[in-house]
Amino acid sequence: MGLAQLSAVVHSHATSWHDGGVAVLSPNGEILALASERVGDRRKHSWDSRLAYEYLKSFPEYRPLFGGPGDRFIDNSVGLYPDEHHLFHAASTFYGSGFADAAVLVVDGQGYCTDRLVTTSLWSGTDAGLRLVEERASLGGVFAADSIGHFYTAVGTLAGMGSLHDEGKTMALAAYGRPSPFLDRLRAYAKANEDGTYWVDRRFVSTVLANTLGRELFGWAAPAPRDQILWDELVAARKRPPEVARFDQDDMDIAYAGQVILEEILLGLARRAHRLTGSSRLCLAGGVALNCVANGRILDEGPFREVFVVPAPGDDGQAIGKLLHEVRSQGLAVDTTMRTAYYGPRYPPEAVEEAVRELGDRAEHVRLSEHEVVEQTAARLAGGQVVGWWQGRSELGPRALGHRSILADPRLDGMRERINSEVKEREWFRPLAPMVPEERAAEFFELDQPSPFMTLAVKVRPSSRQLIPAVTHVDGTARVQTIRRDQDERCHRLLRRFGERTGIPVLLNTSFNRREEPLVETPTDACQAFLAMNLDALVLENHLLAKRSIGGA
């Protein structure tokens, strides 16, 4: 069906209490998507989809896209809408992959699918669409205690994580762990079965969370005495009780054990998906697909020739999944392949100029040509500076992919520690990611497919680990982002120019955000973060800003 026959299509996320957002298809075939956390009160994982909806509607060029017959916005402030949560995850990754056929695996904490609470689903994707092969679900209920996603969250709290959505920290901490008695102890509560299915002890998840996040955030009642014994035994196995953000070797070993079990279960599920679908390609989605270490292991050891992970595998990808599902269901002539993740709104030059003016005399400022932006940024980075980098439309998903990034020189051994402690003020064990031209990636990383969305952790070649120590994690891996020129011409040029200066066409790339805040979205967000953070410079489109020294002219 041609696009001219339809009005704009608008969808929002309303099936969980976190990561609200909106996705829009304009009549010219362009897709626009934004997570609510980026705007409004800028609270991480904000559930309120109205924030993104009203924000996008405030742009004069986007306002006509809203309110028509294709506007299917759901106000989730009045409660959840039990729609097909896992179908929309599957649609986001399969239709975004560009594959003609693929096995599609969705693994998360839980998601309402009309009358079912689903935690794992397997689909077959073909030109005819998506077909559900099997799912792990329960009828009714509000919490799926047998979910592998919730098991991993519980392991994280046992290892000192103090918030929801800290699973990425657990993954990072796991690299510092070692085989220990905790591995056998946790295997008593979760394991992969020989047929690729898995088992999780509901008592473990419920009891651990009832003593940690469930009690603190949701007022869960204390477990029954017979279940509380489980918690007491886990605590007794440690040298001291778990304490939020005070990480010791026990915490590292517990995180390691949880990561090993998660990887075993996901590998089993991947092999089962291959066996049941016969496809040579795999698409992944759901919050568990944010575990780039497990994704990398599936690519390395699994049966698939190609693995695609959508840039927003969590619930911030629900709205675009709903949109892509409708596009395919209605046969609209739209190319849904995600060649980039840059789906945010376009900011006019006036918005950038106004943000710069608002800085006043707090920063020195110069406007540069396109050539000068790349040349001067490469020089600053090669000189050891840490640079905020803002350009174009924002990335969909939690990863900074060159449009809302902090960039630095990966060759400097202390750069990771400097950024974690002095710039981002976060945990010492958090890894930082490399950005590399796609055509040069294999020189530095054991990677034989593109990785444009930073969703795969792969091995850094032994010969390169001393060349780029700031982006090589303690386990010898890195969460790589590859860039082609047609995906992001400016970043590609910057990498090449930095490579010409240093011999290494790789940059450290981490998210441009302050502690406990989401990625910056607007030019003003970028300027405010620049002033608040220990950054040396800010590139804002074609503006280069540096903080004015005290007493400077």
Secondary structure as GFF3:
##gff-version 3
##sequence-region A 1 553
A	DSSP	three_ten_helix	3	5	.	.	.	ID=ss1
A	DSSP	beta_strand	9	12	.	.	.	ID=ss2
A	DSSP	beta_strand	21	25	.	.	.	ID=ss3
A	DSSP	beta_strand	31	35	.	.	.	ID=ss4
A	DSSP	three_ten_helix	36	38	.	.	.	ID=ss5
A	DSSP	alpha_helix	49	57	.	.	.	ID=ss6
A	DSSP	three_ten_helix	63	65	.	.	.	ID=ss7
A	DSSP	three_ten_helix	76	78	.	.	.	ID=ss8
A	DSSP	alpha_helix	85	97	.	.	.	ID=ss9
A	DSSP	beta_strand	102	113	.	.	.	ID=ss10
A	DSSP	beta_strand	116	126	.	.	.	ID=ss11
A	DSSP	beta_strand	129	139	.	.	.	ID=ss12
A	DSSP	alpha_helix	148	158	.	.	.	ID=ss13
A	DSSP	alpha_helix	167	174	.	.	.	ID=ss14
A	DSSP	alpha_helix	181	187	.	.	.	ID=ss15
A	DSSP	beta_strand	190	192	.	.	.	ID=ss16
A	DSSP	beta_strand	198	200	.	.	.	ID=ss17
A	DSSP	alpha_helix	202	210	.	.	.	ID=ss18
A	DSSP	alpha_helix	213	218	.	.	.	ID=ss19
A	DSSP	alpha_helix	225	236	.	.	.	ID=ss20
A	DSSP	alpha_helix	249	277	.	.	.	ID=ss21
A	DSSP	beta_strand	281	285	.	.	.	ID=ss22
A	DSSP	three_ten_helix	287	290	.	.	.	ID=ss23
A	DSSP	alpha_helix	292	301	.	.	.	ID=ss24
A	DSSP	beta_strand	306	309	.	.	.	ID=ss25
A	DSSP	three_ten_helix	315	317	.	.	.	ID=ss26
A	DSSP	alpha_helix	318	329	.	.	.	ID=ss27
A	DSSP	alpha_helix	349	359	.	.	.	ID=ss28
A	DSSP	three_ten_helix	360	362	.	.	.	ID=ss29
A	DSSP	beta_strand	363	367	.	.	.	ID=ss30
A	DSSP	alpha_helix	370	382	.	.	.	ID=ss31
A	DSSP	beta_strand	387	390	.	.	.	ID=ss32
A	DSSP	beta_strand	404	408	.	.	.	ID=ss33
A	DSSP	alpha_helix	415	418	.	.	.	ID=ss34
A	DSSP	pi_helix	419	423	.	.	.	ID=ss35
A	DSSP	beta_strand	433	437	.	.	.	ID=ss36
A	DSSP	three_ten_helix	438	440	.	.	.	ID=ss37
A	DSSP	alpha_helix	441	444	.	.	.	ID=ss38
A	DSSP	beta_strand	457	459	.	.	.	ID=ss39
A	DSSP	three_ten_helix	462	464	.	.	.	ID=ss40
A	DSSP	three_ten_helix	469	471	.	.	.	ID=ss41
A	DSSP	beta_strand	477	479	.	.	.	ID=ss42
A	DSSP	beta_strand	481	483	.	.	.	ID=ss43
A	DSSP	alpha_helix	489	502	.	.	.	ID=ss44
A	DSSP	beta_strand	507	511	.	.	.	ID=ss45
A	DSSP	alpha_helix	523	532	.	.	.	ID=ss46
A	DSSP	beta_strand	537	540	.	.	.	ID=ss47
A	DSSP	beta_strand	543	547	.	.	.	ID=ss48
###
